[in-house]
């Protein structure tokens, strides 16, 4: 009985993972990223330049900043 439950749970998790993967591909196809990707140590970053370069300080927005700061050694 426990074996049947475990197999069922594994199948449900696998089905949910497959649904998530298919959904992600569909969303990425429908809405391709604007900007460009930049290779950095340990991965790559998505960069979107807005406006013209000037003498003012740039504004940088980081999603999940705490994790990024820790990964980069800034925290």
PDB file of N, CA, C and O in Angstrom, chain B, residues numbered from 101:
ATOM      1  N   UNK B 101       0.818  -1.198   0.000  1.00  0.00           N
ATOM      2  CA  UNK B 101       0.000   0.000   0.000  1.00  0.00           C
ATOM      3  C   UNK B 101       0.864   1.266   0.000  1.00  0.00           C
ATOM      4  O   UNK B 101       0.583   2.219  -0.726  1.00  0.00           O
ATOM      5  N   UNK B 102       1.916   1.260   0.821  1.00  0.00           N
ATOM      6  CA  UNK B 102       2.814   2.417   0.884  1.00  0.00           C
ATOM      7  C   UNK B 102       3.539   2.593  -0.442  1.00  0.00           C
ATOM      8  O   UNK B 102       3.756   3.718  -0.892  1.00  0.00           O
ATOM      9  N   UNK B 103       3.911   1.485  -1.063  1.00  0.00           N
ATOM     10  CA  UNK B 103       4.608   1.559  -2.353  1.00  0.00           C
ATOM     11  C   UNK B 103       3.715   2.198  -3.412  1.00  0.00           C
ATOM     12  O   UNK B 103       4.186   3.007  -4.212  1.00  0.00           O
ATOM     13  N   UNK B 104       2.451   1.850  -3.425  1.00  0.00           N
ATOM     14  CA  UNK B 104       1.515   2.430  -4.384  1.00  0.00           C
ATOM     15  C   UNK B 104       1.387   3.934  -4.140  1.00  0.00           C
ATOM     16  O   UNK B 104       1.362   4.717  -5.090  1.00  0.00           O
ATOM     17  N   UNK B 105       1.304   4.339  -2.870  1.00  0.00           N
ATOM     18  CA  UNK B 105       1.220   5.756  -2.524  1.00  0.00           C
ATOM     19  C   UNK B 105       2.467   6.503  -2.986  1.00  0.00           C
ATOM     20  O   UNK B 105       2.359   7.591  -3.551  1.00  0.00           O
ATOM     21  N   UNK B 106       3.646   5.936  -2.754  1.00  0.00           N
ATOM     22  CA  UNK B 106       4.893   6.577  -3.154  1.00  0.00           C
ATOM     23  C   UNK B 106       4.996   6.710  -4.671  1.00  0.00           C
ATOM     24  O   UNK B 106       5.409   7.750  -5.185  1.00  0.00           O
ATOM     25  N   UNK B 107       4.622   5.664  -5.374  1.00  0.00           N
ATOM     26  CA  UNK B 107       4.658   5.722  -6.838  1.00  0.00           C
ATOM     27  C   UNK B 107       3.679   6.783  -7.344  1.00  0.00           C
ATOM     28  O   UNK B 107       4.000   7.533  -8.266  1.00  0.00           O
ATOM     29  N   UNK B 108       2.496   6.846  -6.748  1.00  0.00           N
ATOM     30  CA  UNK B 108       1.517   7.865  -7.132  1.00  0.00           C
ATOM     31  C   UNK B 108       2.033   9.265  -6.869  1.00  0.00           C
ATOM     32  O   UNK B 108       1.845  10.162  -7.690  1.00  0.00           O
ATOM     33  N   UNK B 109       2.687   9.461  -5.720  1.00  0.00           N
ATOM     34  CA  UNK B 109       3.237  10.777  -5.385  1.00  0.00           C
ATOM     35  C   UNK B 109       4.326  11.175  -6.369  1.00  0.00           C
ATOM     36  O   UNK B 109       4.381  12.329  -6.795  1.00  0.00           O
ATOM     37  N   UNK B 110       5.186  10.244  -6.733  1.00  0.00           N
ATOM     38  CA  UNK B 110       6.253  10.525  -7.692  1.00  0.00           C
ATOM     39  C   UNK B 110       5.660  10.878  -9.055  1.00  0.00           C
ATOM     40  O   UNK B 110       6.141  11.794  -9.722  1.00  0.00           O
ATOM     41  N   UNK B 111       4.632  10.168  -9.464  1.00  0.00           N
ATOM     42  CA  UNK B 111       3.994  10.467 -10.751  1.00  0.00           C
ATOM     43  C   UNK B 111       3.332  11.848 -10.748  1.00  0.00           C
ATOM     44  O   UNK B 111       3.391  12.572 -11.742  1.00  0.00           O
ATOM     45  N   UNK B 112       2.712  12.203  -9.640  1.00  0.00           N
ATOM     46  CA  UNK B 112       2.090  13.520  -9.547  1.00  0.00           C
ATOM     47  C   UNK B 112       3.156  14.615  -9.626  1.00  0.00           C
ATOM     48  O   UNK B 112       2.985  15.599 -10.347  1.00  0.00           O
ATOM     49  N   UNK B 113       4.246  14.448  -8.893  1.00  0.00           N
ATOM     50  CA  UNK B 113       5.331  15.442  -8.920  1.00  0.00           C
ATOM     51  C   UNK B 113       5.927  15.539 -10.323  1.00  0.00           C
ATOM     52  O   UNK B 113       6.201  16.639 -10.803  1.00  0.00           O
ATOM     53  N   UNK B 114       6.130  14.409 -10.978  1.00  0.00           N
ATOM     54  CA  UNK B 114       6.680  14.416 -12.339  1.00  0.00           C
ATOM     55  C   UNK B 114       5.725  15.114 -13.307  1.00  0.00           C
ATOM     56  O   UNK B 114       6.166  15.873 -14.169  1.00  0.00           O
ATOM     57  N   UNK B 115       4.426  14.865 -13.172  1.00  0.00           N
ATOM     58  CA  UNK B 115       3.450  15.510 -14.051  1.00  0.00           C
ATOM     59  C   UNK B 115       3.435  17.015 -13.820  1.00  0.00           C
ATOM     60  O   UNK B 115       3.377  17.782 -14.781  1.00  0.00           O
ATOM     61  N   UNK B 116       3.484  17.449 -12.570  1.00  0.00           N
ATOM     62  CA  UNK B 116       3.505  18.878 -12.275  1.00  0.00           C
ATOM     63  C   UNK B 116       4.780  19.543 -12.807  1.00  0.00           C
ATOM     64  O   UNK B 116       4.732  20.666 -13.309  1.00  0.00           O
ATOM     65  N   UNK B 117       5.912  18.853 -12.697  1.00  0.00           N
ATOM     66  CA  UNK B 117       7.166  19.389 -13.227  1.00  0.00           C
ATOM     67  C   UNK B 117       7.091  19.526 -14.749  1.00  0.00           C
ATOM     68  O   UNK B 117       7.565  20.515 -15.307  1.00  0.00           O
ATOM     69  N   UNK B 118       6.499  18.537 -15.417  1.00  0.00           N
ATOM     70  CA  UNK B 118       6.367  18.596 -16.872  1.00  0.00           C
ATOM     71  C   UNK B 118       5.433  19.741 -17.285  1.00  0.00           C
ATOM     72  O   UNK B 118       5.715  20.455 -18.248  1.00  0.00           O
ATOM     73  N   UNK B 119       4.340  19.913 -16.570  1.00  0.00           N
ATOM     74  CA  UNK B 119       3.411  21.008 -16.873  1.00  0.00           C
ATOM     75  C   UNK B 119       4.101  22.352 -16.690  1.00  0.00           C
ATOM     76  O   UNK B 119       3.925  23.254 -17.510  1.00  0.00           O
ATOM     77  N   UNK B 120       4.879  22.497 -15.630  1.00  0.00           N
ATOM     78  CA  UNK B 120       5.608  23.739 -15.387  1.00  0.00           C
ATOM     79  C   UNK B 120       6.618  24.011 -16.495  1.00  0.00           C
ATOM     80  O   UNK B 120       6.738  25.146 -16.956  1.00  0.00           O
ATOM     81  N   UNK B 121       7.343  22.987 -16.927  1.00  0.00           N
ATOM     82  CA  UNK B 121       8.337  23.158 -17.989  1.00  0.00           C
ATOM     83  C   UNK B 121       7.678  23.579 -19.296  1.00  0.00           C
ATOM     84  O   UNK B 121       8.175  24.476 -19.977  1.00  0.00           O
ATOM     85  N   UNK B 122       6.578  22.951 -19.650  1.00  0.00           N
ATOM     86  CA  UNK B 122       5.872  23.299 -20.891  1.00  0.00           C
ATOM     87  C   UNK B 122       5.333  24.723 -20.802  1.00  0.00           C
ATOM     88  O   UNK B 122       5.416  25.481 -21.768  1.00  0.00           O
ATOM     89  N   UNK B 123       4.784  25.089 -19.649  1.00  0.00           N
ATOM     90  CA  UNK B 123       4.278  26.451 -19.470  1.00  0.00           C
ATOM     91  C   UNK B 123       5.377  27.485 -19.573  1.00  0.00           C
ATOM     92  O   UNK B 123       5.172  28.543 -20.167  1.00  0.00           O
ATOM     93  N   UNK B 124       6.540  27.203 -19.009  1.00  0.00           N
ATOM     94  CA  UNK B 124       7.667  28.135 -19.078  1.00  0.00           C
ATOM     95  C   UNK B 124       8.131  28.351 -20.511  1.00  0.00           C
ATOM     96  O   UNK B 124       8.411  29.480 -20.915  1.00  0.00           O
ATOM     97  N   UNK B 125       8.211  27.278 -21.272  1.00  0.00           N
ATOM     98  CA  UNK B 125       8.625  27.395 -22.673  1.00  0.00           C
ATOM     99  C   UNK B 125       7.603  28.216 -23.452  1.00  0.00           C
ATOM    100  O   UNK B 125       7.983  29.045 -24.279  1.00  0.00           O
ATOM    101  N   UNK B 126       6.320  27.999 -23.202  1.00  0.00           N
ATOM    102  CA  UNK B 126       5.278  28.750 -23.909  1.00  0.00           C
ATOM    103  C   UNK B 126       5.350  30.235 -23.576  1.00  0.00           C
ATOM    104  O   UNK B 126       5.218  31.075 -24.465  1.00  0.00           O
ATOM    105  N   UNK B 127       5.558  30.565 -22.310  1.00  0.00           N
ATOM    106  CA  UNK B 127       5.654  31.968 -21.899  1.00  0.00           C
ATOM    107  C   UNK B 127       6.893  32.625 -22.507  1.00  0.00           C
ATOM    108  O   UNK B 127       6.815  33.750 -23.000  1.00  0.00           O
ATOM    109  N   UNK B 128       8.039  31.931 -22.475  1.00  0.00           N
ATOM    110  CA  UNK B 128       9.262  32.487 -23.049  1.00  0.00           C
ATOM    111  C   UNK B 128       9.129  32.685 -24.554  1.00  0.00           C
ATOM    112  O   UNK B 128       9.685  33.635 -25.106  1.00  0.00           O
ATOM    113  N   UNK B 129       8.402  31.802 -25.217  1.00  0.00           N
ATOM    114  CA  UNK B 129       8.193  31.943 -26.661  1.00  0.00           C
ATOM    115  C   UNK B 129       7.279  33.128 -26.951  1.00  0.00           C
ATOM    116  O   UNK B 129       7.527  33.886 -27.889  1.00  0.00           O
ATOM    117  N   UNK B 130       6.235  33.291 -26.163  1.00  0.00           N
ATOM    118  CA  UNK B 130       5.272  34.371 -26.385  1.00  0.00           C
ATOM    119  C   UNK B 130       5.852  35.738 -26.018  1.00  0.00           C
ATOM    120  O   UNK B 130       5.550  36.736 -26.673  1.00  0.00           O
ATOM    121  N   UNK B 131       6.682  35.787 -24.975  1.00  0.00           N
ATOM    122  CA  UNK B 131       7.245  37.048 -24.491  1.00  0.00           C
ATOM    123  C   UNK B 131       8.765  36.946 -24.401  1.00  0.00           C
ATOM    124  O   UNK B 131       9.303  36.781 -23.306  1.00  0.00           O
ATOM    125  N   UNK B 132       9.468  37.042 -25.535  1.00  0.00           N
ATOM    126  CA  UNK B 132      10.936  36.943 -25.488  1.00  0.00           C
ATOM    127  C   UNK B 132      11.519  38.117 -24.700  1.00  0.00           C
ATOM    128  O   UNK B 132      10.932  39.199 -24.681  1.00  0.00           O
ATOM    129  N   UNK B 133      12.663  37.915 -24.052  1.00  0.00           N
ATOM    130  CA  UNK B 133      13.241  38.981 -23.241  1.00  0.00           C
ATOM    131  C   UNK B 133      13.742  40.141 -24.095  1.00  0.00           C
ATOM    132  O   UNK B 133      14.320  39.940 -25.163  1.00  0.00           O
ATOM    133  N   UNK B 134      13.509  41.360 -23.603  1.00  0.00           N
ATOM    134  CA  UNK B 134      14.082  42.546 -24.238  1.00  0.00           C
ATOM    135  C   UNK B 134      15.479  42.724 -23.673  1.00  0.00           C
ATOM    136  O   UNK B 134      15.763  42.258 -22.570  1.00  0.00           O
ATOM    137  N   UNK B 135      16.333  43.373 -24.393  1.00  0.00           N
ATOM    138  CA  UNK B 135      17.685  43.607 -23.892  1.00  0.00           C
ATOM    139  C   UNK B 135      18.647  42.523 -24.347  1.00  0.00           C
ATOM    140  O   UNK B 135      18.489  41.917 -25.407  1.00  0.00           O
ATOM    141  N   UNK B 136      19.639  42.305 -23.514  1.00  0.00           N
ATOM    142  CA  UNK B 136      20.685  41.338 -23.870  1.00  0.00           C
ATOM    143  C   UNK B 136      21.149  40.618 -22.614  1.00  0.00           C
ATOM    144  O   UNK B 136      20.866  41.048 -21.496  1.00  0.00           O
ATOM    145  N   UNK B 137      21.864  39.520 -22.811  1.00  0.00           N
ATOM    146  CA  UNK B 137      22.441  38.767 -21.710  1.00  0.00           C
ATOM    147  C   UNK B 137      23.942  39.006 -21.682  1.00  0.00           C
ATOM    148  O   UNK B 137      24.593  39.027 -22.726  1.00  0.00           O
ATOM    149  N   UNK B 138      24.491  39.186 -20.487  1.00  0.00           N
ATOM    150  CA  UNK B 138      25.918  39.427 -20.309  1.00  0.00           C
ATOM    151  C   UNK B 138      26.485  38.292 -19.463  1.00  0.00           C
ATOM    152  O   UNK B 138      25.979  38.005 -18.378  1.00  0.00           O
ATOM    153  N   UNK B 139      27.534  37.651 -19.962  1.00  0.00           N
ATOM    154  CA  UNK B 139      28.194  36.594 -19.199  1.00  0.00           C
ATOM    155  C   UNK B 139      29.034  37.208 -18.085  1.00  0.00           C
ATOM    156  O   UNK B 139      29.822  38.123 -18.320  1.00  0.00           O
ATOM    157  N   UNK B 140      28.856  36.696 -16.874  1.00  0.00           N
ATOM    158  CA  UNK B 140      29.632  37.132 -15.712  1.00  0.00           C
ATOM    159  C   UNK B 140      30.138  35.888 -14.998  1.00  0.00           C
ATOM    160  O   UNK B 140      29.703  34.773 -15.287  1.00  0.00           O
ATOM    161  N   UNK B 141      31.049  36.087 -14.077  1.00  0.00           N
ATOM    162  CA  UNK B 141      31.582  34.950 -13.326  1.00  0.00           C
ATOM    163  C   UNK B 141      30.440  34.243 -12.598  1.00  0.00           C
ATOM    164  O   UNK B 141      29.742  34.862 -11.795  1.00  0.00           O
ATOM    165  N   UNK B 142      30.251  32.986 -12.865  1.00  0.00           N
ATOM    166  CA  UNK B 142      29.235  32.207 -12.184  1.00  0.00           C
ATOM    167  C   UNK B 142      27.861  32.231 -12.820  1.00  0.00           C
ATOM    168  O   UNK B 142      26.922  31.685 -12.238  1.00  0.00           O
ATOM    169  N   UNK B 143      27.697  32.833 -13.980  1.00  0.00           N
ATOM    170  CA  UNK B 143      26.382  32.848 -14.614  1.00  0.00           C
ATOM    171  C   UNK B 143      26.264  33.915 -15.678  1.00  0.00           C
ATOM    172  O   UNK B 143      27.249  34.302 -16.307  1.00  0.00           O
ATOM    173  N   UNK B 144      25.044  34.384 -15.871  1.00  0.00           N
ATOM    174  CA  UNK B 144      24.822  35.462 -16.823  1.00  0.00           C
ATOM    175  C   UNK B 144      23.712  36.364 -16.298  1.00  0.00           C
ATOM    176  O   UNK B 144      22.838  35.928 -15.548  1.00  0.00           O
ATOM    177  N   UNK B 145      23.764  37.611 -16.700  1.00  0.00           N
ATOM    178  CA  UNK B 145      22.793  38.609 -16.280  1.00  0.00           C
ATOM    179  C   UNK B 145      22.006  39.110 -17.475  1.00  0.00           C
ATOM    180  O   UNK B 145      22.533  39.217 -18.582  1.00  0.00           O
ATOM    181  N   UNK B 146      20.753  39.414 -17.241  1.00  0.00           N
ATOM    182  CA  UNK B 146      19.926  40.026 -18.266  1.00  0.00           C
ATOM    183  C   UNK B 146      20.025  41.531 -18.088  1.00  0.00           C
ATOM    184  O   UNK B 146      19.755  42.042 -17.001  1.00  0.00           O
ATOM    185  N   UNK B 147      20.409  42.252 -19.138  1.00  0.00           N
ATOM    186  CA  UNK B 147      20.637  43.691 -19.075  1.00  0.00           C
ATOM    187  C   UNK B 147      19.701  44.390 -20.045  1.00  0.00           C
ATOM    188  O   UNK B 147      19.551  43.980 -21.196  1.00  0.00           O
ATOM    189  N   UNK B 148      19.076  45.453 -19.560  1.00  0.00           N
ATOM    190  CA  UNK B 148      18.222  46.275 -20.401  1.00  0.00           C
ATOM    191  C   UNK B 148      18.662  47.715 -20.216  1.00  0.00           C
ATOM    192  O   UNK B 148      18.457  48.305 -19.155  1.00  0.00           O
ATOM    193  N   UNK B 149      19.276  48.286 -21.269  1.00  0.00           N
ATOM    194  CA  UNK B 149      19.735  49.674 -21.231  1.00  0.00           C
ATOM    195  C   UNK B 149      18.595  50.566 -21.699  1.00  0.00           C
ATOM    196  O   UNK B 149      18.031  50.367 -22.776  1.00  0.00           O
ATOM    197  N   UNK B 150      18.263  51.560 -20.866  1.00  0.00           N
ATOM    198  CA  UNK B 150      17.219  52.519 -21.225  1.00  0.00           C
ATOM    199  C   UNK B 150      17.819  53.910 -21.240  1.00  0.00           C
ATOM    200  O   UNK B 150      18.513  54.298 -20.300  1.00  0.00           O
ATOM    201  N   UNK B 151      17.563  54.654 -22.281  1.00  0.00           N
ATOM    202  CA  UNK B 151      18.062  56.013 -22.356  1.00  0.00           C
ATOM    203  C   UNK B 151      19.468  56.083 -22.910  1.00  0.00           C
ATOM    204  O   UNK B 151      20.045  55.083 -23.338  1.00  0.00           O
ATOM    205  N   UNK B 152      20.005  57.298 -22.888  1.00  0.00           N
ATOM    206  CA  UNK B 152      21.341  57.564 -23.413  1.00  0.00           C
ATOM    207  C   UNK B 152      22.350  57.660 -22.271  1.00  0.00           C
ATOM    208  O   UNK B 152      22.008  58.125 -21.184  1.00  0.00           O
ATOM    209  N   UNK B 153      23.584  57.226 -22.503  1.00  0.00           N
ATOM    210  CA  UNK B 153      24.608  57.385 -21.466  1.00  0.00           C
ATOM    211  C   UNK B 153      24.830  58.872 -21.176  1.00  0.00           C
ATOM    212  O   UNK B 153      24.825  59.701 -22.086  1.00  0.00           O
ATOM    213  N   UNK B 154      25.023  59.195 -19.897  1.00  0.00           N
ATOM    214  CA  UNK B 154      25.298  60.573 -19.515  1.00  0.00           C
ATOM    215  C   UNK B 154      26.216  60.570 -18.294  1.00  0.00           C
ATOM    216  O   UNK B 154      26.726  59.523 -17.894  1.00  0.00           O
ATOM    217  N   UNK B 155      26.418  61.726 -17.716  1.00  0.00           N
ATOM    218  CA  UNK B 155      27.335  61.843 -16.587  1.00  0.00           C
ATOM    219  C   UNK B 155      26.689  61.489 -15.253  1.00  0.00           C
ATOM    220  O   UNK B 155      27.373  61.461 -14.230  1.00  0.00           O
ATOM    221  N   UNK B 156      25.407  61.224 -15.241  1.00  0.00           N
ATOM    222  CA  UNK B 156      24.733  60.874 -14.000  1.00  0.00           C
ATOM    223  C   UNK B 156      24.984  59.414 -13.648  1.00  0.00           C
ATOM    224  O   UNK B 156      25.299  58.591 -14.507  1.00  0.00           O
ATOM    225  N   UNK B 157      24.838  59.120 -12.368  1.00  0.00           N
ATOM    226  CA  UNK B 157      25.025  57.741 -11.911  1.00  0.00           C
ATOM    227  C   UNK B 157      23.910  56.856 -12.481  1.00  0.00           C
ATOM    228  O   UNK B 157      22.752  57.273 -12.517  1.00  0.00           O
ATOM    229  N   UNK B 158      24.242  55.657 -12.920  1.00  0.00           N
ATOM    230  CA  UNK B 158      23.216  54.764 -13.457  1.00  0.00           C
ATOM    231  C   UNK B 158      22.330  54.217 -12.336  1.00  0.00           C
ATOM    232  O   UNK B 158      22.736  54.176 -11.174  1.00  0.00           O
ATOM    233  N   UNK B 159      21.142  53.807 -12.692  1.00  0.00           N
ATOM    234  CA  UNK B 159      20.232  53.150 -11.763  1.00  0.00           C
ATOM    235  C   UNK B 159      20.257  51.663 -12.093  1.00  0.00           C
ATOM    236  O   UNK B 159      20.036  51.269 -13.238  1.00  0.00           O
ATOM    237  N   UNK B 160      20.524  50.855 -11.098  1.00  0.00           N
ATOM    238  CA  UNK B 160      20.604  49.409 -11.293  1.00  0.00           C
ATOM    239  C   UNK B 160      19.535  48.764 -10.423  1.00  0.00           C
ATOM    240  O   UNK B 160      19.491  48.990  -9.214  1.00  0.00           O
ATOM    241  N   UNK B 161      18.675  47.962 -11.039  1.00  0.00           N
ATOM    242  CA  UNK B 161      17.632  47.251 -10.318  1.00  0.00           C
ATOM    243  C   UNK B 161      17.972  45.765 -10.325  1.00  0.00           C
ATOM    244  O   UNK B 161      18.201  45.181 -11.384  1.00  0.00           O
ATOM    245  N   UNK B 162      18.006  45.162  -9.152  1.00  0.00           N
ATOM    246  CA  UNK B 162      18.342  43.750  -9.024  1.00  0.00           C
ATOM    247  C   UNK B 162      17.188  43.016  -8.350  1.00  0.00           C
ATOM    248  O   UNK B 162      16.805  43.351  -7.229  1.00  0.00           O
ATOM    249  N   UNK B 163      16.643  42.029  -9.022  1.00  0.00           N
ATOM    250  CA  UNK B 163      15.599  41.199  -8.433  1.00  0.00           C
ATOM    251  C   UNK B 163      16.279  40.163  -7.554  1.00  0.00           C
ATOM    252  O   UNK B 163      17.253  39.538  -7.974  1.00  0.00           O
ATOM    253  N   UNK B 164      15.789  39.977  -6.361  1.00  0.00           N
ATOM    254  CA  UNK B 164      16.423  39.030  -5.451  1.00  0.00           C
ATOM    255  C   UNK B 164      17.766  39.546  -4.991  1.00  0.00           C
ATOM    256  O   UNK B 164      18.736  38.791  -4.918  1.00  0.00           O
ATOM    257  N   UNK B 165      17.828  40.826  -4.681  1.00  0.00           N
ATOM    258  CA  UNK B 165      19.094  41.505  -4.415  1.00  0.00           C
ATOM    259  C   UNK B 165      19.914  40.839  -3.311  1.00  0.00           C
ATOM    260  O   UNK B 165      21.136  40.761  -3.432  1.00  0.00           O
ATOM    261  N   UNK B 166      19.294  40.365  -2.256  1.00  0.00           N
ATOM    262  CA  UNK B 166      20.064  39.779  -1.161  1.00  0.00           C
ATOM    263  C   UNK B 166      20.863  38.563  -1.639  1.00  0.00           C
ATOM    264  O   UNK B 166      22.025  38.393  -1.271  1.00  0.00           O
ATOM    265  N   UNK B 167      20.238  37.732  -2.449  1.00  0.00           N
ATOM    266  CA  UNK B 167      20.937  36.556  -2.966  1.00  0.00           C
ATOM    267  C   UNK B 167      22.055  36.960  -3.909  1.00  0.00           C
ATOM    268  O   UNK B 167      23.134  36.367  -3.893  1.00  0.00           O
ATOM    269  N   UNK B 168      21.795  37.979  -4.737  1.00  0.00           N
ATOM    270  CA  UNK B 168      22.818  38.440  -5.674  1.00  0.00           C
ATOM    271  C   UNK B 168      23.991  39.041  -4.924  1.00  0.00           C
ATOM    272  O   UNK B 168      25.148  38.763  -5.241  1.00  0.00           O
ATOM    273  N   UNK B 169      23.692  39.865  -3.929  1.00  0.00           N
ATOM    274  CA  UNK B 169      24.766  40.509  -3.156  1.00  0.00           C
ATOM    275  C   UNK B 169      25.619  39.465  -2.447  1.00  0.00           C
ATOM    276  O   UNK B 169      26.842  39.596  -2.395  1.00  0.00           O
ATOM    277  N   UNK B 170      24.990  38.438  -1.903  1.00  0.00           N
ATOM    278  CA  UNK B 170      25.746  37.377  -1.220  1.00  0.00           C
ATOM    279  C   UNK B 170      26.589  36.602  -2.224  1.00  0.00           C
ATOM    280  O   UNK B 170      27.743  36.278  -1.944  1.00  0.00           O
ATOM    281  N   UNK B 171      26.018  36.299  -3.401  1.00  0.00           N
ATOM    282  CA  UNK B 171      26.751  35.546  -4.430  1.00  0.00           C
ATOM    283  C   UNK B 171      27.975  36.334  -4.904  1.00  0.00           C
ATOM    284  O   UNK B 171      29.040  35.758  -5.129  1.00  0.00           O
ATOM    285  N   UNK B 172      27.819  37.641  -5.053  1.00  0.00           N
ATOM    286  CA  UNK B 172      28.913  38.480  -5.533  1.00  0.00           C
ATOM    287  C   UNK B 172      29.916  38.810  -4.437  1.00  0.00           C
ATOM    288  O   UNK B 172      30.960  39.401  -4.715  1.00  0.00           O
ATOM    289  N   UNK B 173      29.617  38.438  -3.194  1.00  0.00           N
ATOM    290  CA  UNK B 173      30.524  38.718  -2.091  1.00  0.00           C
ATOM    291  C   UNK B 173      30.395  40.127  -1.546  1.00  0.00           C
ATOM    292  O   UNK B 173      31.288  40.601  -0.844  1.00  0.00           O
ATOM    293  N   UNK B 174      29.289  40.810  -1.859  1.00  0.00           N
ATOM    294  CA  UNK B 174      29.096  42.182  -1.387  1.00  0.00           C
ATOM    295  C   UNK B 174      28.335  42.225  -0.075  1.00  0.00           C
ATOM    296  O   UNK B 174      28.132  43.307   0.476  1.00  0.00           O
ATOM    297  N   UNK B 175      27.911  41.087   0.440  1.00  0.00           N
ATOM    298  CA  UNK B 175      27.134  41.044   1.668  1.00  0.00           C
ATOM    299  C   UNK B 175      27.775  40.122   2.668  1.00  0.00           C
ATOM    300  O   UNK B 175      27.259  39.955   3.774  1.00  0.00           O
TER     301      UNK B 175
END
